[in-house]
Amino acid sequence: MQQQLRQQSFNLTGCSLSELQIIAEQLGEKPYRARQIFRWLYQKKASSIDAMTDLSLAFRQKLSAGGYYVGALKILQEQLSAIDATRKYLFELADGNTIESVLLTEDARATLCFSTQAGCAMGCTFCATGQSGFVRNLNAGEMVGQALGVMRSTDQRLTNAVAMGQGEPLANYDETLKALRIFNAPDGFAIGARHLTLSTCGLVEGIRRLAEEPEQFGLAVSLHSAIDVKRAQLMPKAAKYNLAVLQAACKDYTNKTGRRITLEYTLIAGENDQEADLRALIQFCRGWLCHVNLIPLNPVAALKYDQSLPSRVMRFGQELEQAGIAMSIRKEKGADLDAACGQLRQRQVHRS
């Protein structure tokens, strides 16, 4: 098993502390060396083994001779908003596939929105990523590699991270949780668990599994309609679970953890922003610990959907508040960029 771990872990980026301890032991070093490497990787953003100067030269040479290295994602494109300083990145993976990340800054907050898969299998009809299909899962190193690439690019410390980029995090459960734990680790990125969130289309088994984890990570569920037939049209793969089953899993999660779930609701003109949609949403949310995040649609040129009028967004917000349901309206960020998740990647693919 240890030999298998060594063969799979040549790239130190993405290794947990326990994996680094095994590597150190295999190379005849004391366990505390693993913590030193861990700090170099995630706190000091070392780009090579040679940069880890408090490791002995002999140990660094053993690491290099053993095939270990510090991998980094290549930035193919970086877009900077002239409106609000949002940055969008297109990264190239080692196998040539591409993924996107976004850095959102506001006051003292710096939030990374990172991808967990290349492409996505969920096929949500209003999502640019969903139109390109699923390629593969990312490993934890490719997830934290997005953070390291952004921080090296900006020299800025992250205060928050959200698994809300390309892909369905709960369909890549183990690697996503591993990455979140590196983000959370005191010797890692040292981001508090309550400042780390993953978003799911509503994979019920994953929600129930996450409820058993010890960390206080946040959970957001993409709802987008509280009417089964409409949700099935917008989110065909997620509709495997009807709303009653999804709601039951969410209620069990909040009862078990004491943590509030955020329900993401993208408002799409004529699709899910009518009075019947509003009444269904209020009914779905009553009586349990949730918060509705209303999101104006990022239009995608190749798709048929339009953004709801601001008056409709305000109507939903006001009625939710009057019903005693916690809500917020997401502020649009980076409106002058390829805003919708997946658009920048699609442009790159079409150029190739």
Beta strands, then each sheet from edge to edge (+ up, - down):
strand 1: 74-80
strand 2: 87-92
strand 3: 98-106
strand 4: 109-113
strand 5: 117-119
strand 6: 134-137
strand 7: 160-163
strand 8: 196-200
strand 9: 218-222
strand 10: 261-267
strand 11: 290-296
strand 12: 326-329
sheet 1: 1+ 2- 3+ 4- 7- 8- 9- 10- 11- 12-
sheet 2: 5+ 6-
end
